[in-house]
Amino acid sequence: MNLPRLPDLELEQRLASRLLDVLILAGLILALAMLCYRIFSPFLTLMIWALILAVTLYPLHRAFAARIGGRQGLAATLLVMVGVVLIVAPTAVLMSSLGDSVQQFVQALQDNTLAIPAPRPGVEDWPIVGQKIHGLWATAHADLPALVQSLQPMIGDLAKAALGFVASIGGGLLQFLASLIIAGIIMAFGAAGDRGCQAIFARVVGTARAVEFTRLTTATIRAVAQGVIGVAFIQAILVGVALLVAGVPWAGVLTLIVLVLGIAQIPALIVTLPAIGYIWSSGDYGNAAAVGHTVFLFLAGMADNVLKPLMLGRGVEVPMPIILLGALGGMAAAGILGLFVGATLAALGYQLFMSWVAATPDSTSAGRESQSAG
């Protein structure tokens, strides 16, 4: 009977001990990571959006700092104050209008005071859905309480969701303001942040590609945040202010629609032209006021044609469906702030994944062979 040799037993014991140490260490690291995520998860969307704002606004921050003697903290403070005046204040007004509109609609629906006009001629001739829409519309016009009663479970759930959305608007505005302040702090230490980002990528993808991935990440965030989200956001504010000044009903809701359409690269004229039609058909405006509101709304609806060349330094090499799905998914997961974070993260993930796919070992070796041959 052959017994195992002593060196083999010692080797197995050392390997088992080393494996046990690795498993214990991995378990401790996993537990620590889960605890850290649980602690920071309530602030995760806010911190990501603050980082996106910092990366996007950093060139402007550097320009500010160069004009005031290189004082990074003062430049960040001035930039945050300008952002509060030009972005947060109009957004607060428009979001307040959105919340009031939704709340009034839900209240009118619950009190049976909502008046539905008669269906317009030609609706029943629409293909496929015309008959159903005409029948539902006619029922709502003739006896809205009965229709509401028949749809009570679904309408109750929708009303709760709508009121919850209204309640989250205030929190979203506070998060937006907090993220802008945190972005200012990050920009004040931008050089150290750049070195830290390169160190992280060097640990993940290697030192040789760390600079490349850092540049790709920065360029993608700025391209999407400026050329897509920034343009859509500014145009939505312009259209929303024009709607509020004109007194068009549901200005906040229409502003949110313009924002989503802008992210999807769909012209805002889809919203502004019907609003212009309402101004001229309502009979509540004089000719001079109607002309003024028409010009303002039309220019606001066409603002993206001017903003895109100014804010988009290069093309966004991401399919628009990915950006749109990221925006809608982010809004469903984290509210208004998630609308912007989701679009940016979806585009960044797509770019990093495609860059990783393009950098296959075969392509890398082929590139080296071509360089050596040259």
C-alpha positions, 0 to 999 in steps of 0.5 A, a space after each residue: 500500500 503506497 502512502 502519500 509522500 510528506 511533501 505532497 501533504 504539506 503542499 496540499 495544506 499550504 494550498 488549502 490554507 492559501 485558498 481559505 485566506 483568499 475566500 475569507 478576504 474576498 468575502 470581507 471585501 464583498 461585504 464591505 462593498 455591499 455595506 458601502 453601496 447600501 450607505 451611498 445608494 440614496 445619494 448615488 444618482 445625485 453624485 453621478 449627476 454632479 460628476 457629469 456636471 463637473 466633467 461637462 462644465 470644467 472647461 468653462 470653469 477653467 476659463 473663469 479661473 484664468 480670468 480671475 488669477 487662477 483661483 479655482 474655488 472662487 471660479 467654481 463658486 461663481 459658476 454655481 451661482 450663475 447656474 442657479 440663476 440661469 438654470 435652477 430658478 427657471 426650472 423651479 418655476 416650470 416644475 411648479 407649473 407641471 405639479 400644479 397642472 397634474 394636481 388640478 387634473 387629478 382633483 378635477 377628475 376626482 370631483 367630476 368637474 372635468 369637461 371633455 369636449 365633443 369628439 371632432 369630425 373625422 376621428 372615427 375615420 382614423 385607421 385601426 383605432 378610429 372607432 375605439 377612440 371616437 367611442 371612448 371620446 363620445 362616452 367621456 363627453 356624454 357621461 364622464 362620471 360613468 366612464 370614470 366609475 367604470 375605469 375606477 381601479 386603473 384611474 385610482 392607480 394612475 392618480 396615485 402615481 401622478 400625485 407621487 410624481 408631483 410630490 417628487 418634483 420638489 425633491 428632484 429640484 433640491 437634488 438638482 441644486 445639491 448636485 450643482 453645488 457638489 459639481 462646483 466642489 469637484 471642479 475646484 479639485 479638477 486636476 486631482 480628479 483627472 489623475 484619480 480617474 486615470 489611476 482607476 482606468 490604469 488599474 482596470 484596463 492597464 496603464 497603456 490604455 488608461 489615458 485613452 479611456 479617460 479621454 473617451 469617457 470625458 469626450 462622451 460625457 461632454 458630447 451627450 451632456 452638451 449636444 443632446 441633454 444640454 440642447 434639449 434642456 435649454 430649449 425646453 426652458 425657452 419653450 416653457 417660459 414662452 408658454 408661461 408668458 403666453 398663458 397656455 394651459 398645461 405649460 409644465 406638462 408641455 415643457 416636459 414633453 419638449 424635453 423628452 422630444 429634444 433628447 430623442 432628437 425630435 423637433 419641438 415644433 410638434 409642441 409649439 405649433 399646436 400652442 401657436 394654433 391655440 393662441 390664435 383660435 382661443 380669441 383671448 389675445 389681441 393681434 399684437 399679443 398673438 403675434 408676439 407670442 407666436 414669434 417667441 414660441 416659433 423661435 424657441 421651437 427652432 432654438 435647437 438649430 442654433 444651439 447644436 452647432 454652438 454646444 456640440 463640438 463633435 458628433 455623438 457617436 451613439 444611436 439615439 434609441 440608446 440615449 432615449 431608452 437610457 433617459 426614459 429608464 433613468 426617469 422611471 428609476 430615479 425621477 426627473 434627475 434620472 432622465 439626464 443621468 440615464 441618458 448619459 450613462 447609457 451613452 457612456 456604457 455603449 461607447 466603452 463597450 464598443 471601444 472594448 469590442 474594437 480593441 480585440 487581441 487580434 486587432 491589437 496584434 495586427 496593428 503591431 505587425 503593421 507598425 513593425 512592417 512599416 
